[in-house]
Amino acid sequence: MLKQTSQIYLQICSMKYKELQEKPKQFESLCGYSVNSFEALHEKFSVVYENYFSHFTFDGKERERDKLKRSDNVFEGSGDALFFLLSYIKNNPLQEYHAAQYSLSQPQANIWIHLLTRLLQDTLDKNKNLPARSNKELIYVLKNVSKVFIDGTERPVQRSTDYQTQKDHYSGKKKALCKK
């Protein structure tokens, strides 16, 4: 009776990406991807995910026997695992809260987040979708690509203490205290 009740609870609480696909706006607001974009990423991610779990256990130890389909798996497949990770990355909830959404403990959620992040990075790396991290990488990428989308991030800049120099280089669009 207790096992049956916990399985029903798991079905109610867990967010299944297949069910959410039927609500595209909600799907996108939860994970940050349209259904089509998610499917394209999932196609590549599932290869890395299945390859990892066919060779290694959840703990990262080399597998001694073939992976079996278990009824108590946290995720039904790689799609649910990817949705779990993307919704965590997009919404940045407390791990305790995100774990509750998937009927996990916080330590289990933490382990899954770290493992799936590594698998997602491997997927993006294999498909050459990681951002350039140095000038050399950026120059190489720009030479081999016809279209580039720039996503700028504000970074703190040391402002001059000289008022005139500061005035010449600062637009004044952000609230700031200026010495006169």
Rosetta blueprint (number, residue, H / E / L):
1 M L
2 L H
3 K H
4 Q H
5 T H
6 S H
7 Q H
8 I H
9 Y H
10 L H
11 Q H
12 I H
13 C H
14 S L
15 M L
16 K L
17 Y H
18 K H
19 E H
20 L H
21 Q L
22 E L
23 K L
24 P H
25 K H
26 Q H
27 F H
28 E H
29 S H
30 L H
31 C H
32 G L
33 Y L
34 S L
35 V H
36 N H
37 S H
38 F H
39 E H
40 A H
41 L H
42 H H
43 E H
44 K H
45 F H
46 S H
47 V H
48 V H
49 Y H
50 E H
51 N H
52 Y H
53 F H
54 S H
55 H H
56 F E
57 T L
58 F L
59 D L
60 G L
61 K L
62 E E
63 R L
64 E L
65 R L
66 D L
67 K L
68 L L
69 K L
70 R L
71 S L
72 D L
73 N L
74 V L
75 F L
76 E L
77 G L
78 S H
79 G H
80 D H
81 A H
82 L H
83 F H
84 F H
85 L H
86 L H
87 S H
88 Y H
89 I H
90 K H
91 N H
92 N L
93 P L
94 L L
95 Q H
96 E H
97 Y H
98 H H
99 A H
100 A H
101 Q H
102 Y L
103 S L
104 L L
105 S L
106 Q H
107 P H
108 Q H
109 A H
110 N H
111 I H
112 W H
113 I H
114 H H
115 L H
116 L H
117 T H
118 R H
119 L H
120 L H
121 Q H
122 D H
123 T H
124 L H
125 D H
126 K H
127 N L
128 K L
129 N L
130 L L
131 P L
132 A L
133 R L
134 S L
135 N H
136 K H
137 E H
138 L H
139 I H
140 Y H
141 V H
142 L H
143 K H
144 N H
145 V L
146 S L
147 K L
148 V L
149 F L
150 I L
151 D L
152 G L
153 T L
154 E L
155 R L
156 P L
157 V L
158 Q L
159 R L
160 S L
161 T L
162 D L
163 Y H
164 Q H
165 T H
166 Q H
167 K H
168 D H
169 H H
170 Y L
171 S L
172 G L
173 K L
174 K L
175 K L
176 A L
177 L L
178 C L
179 K L
180 K L
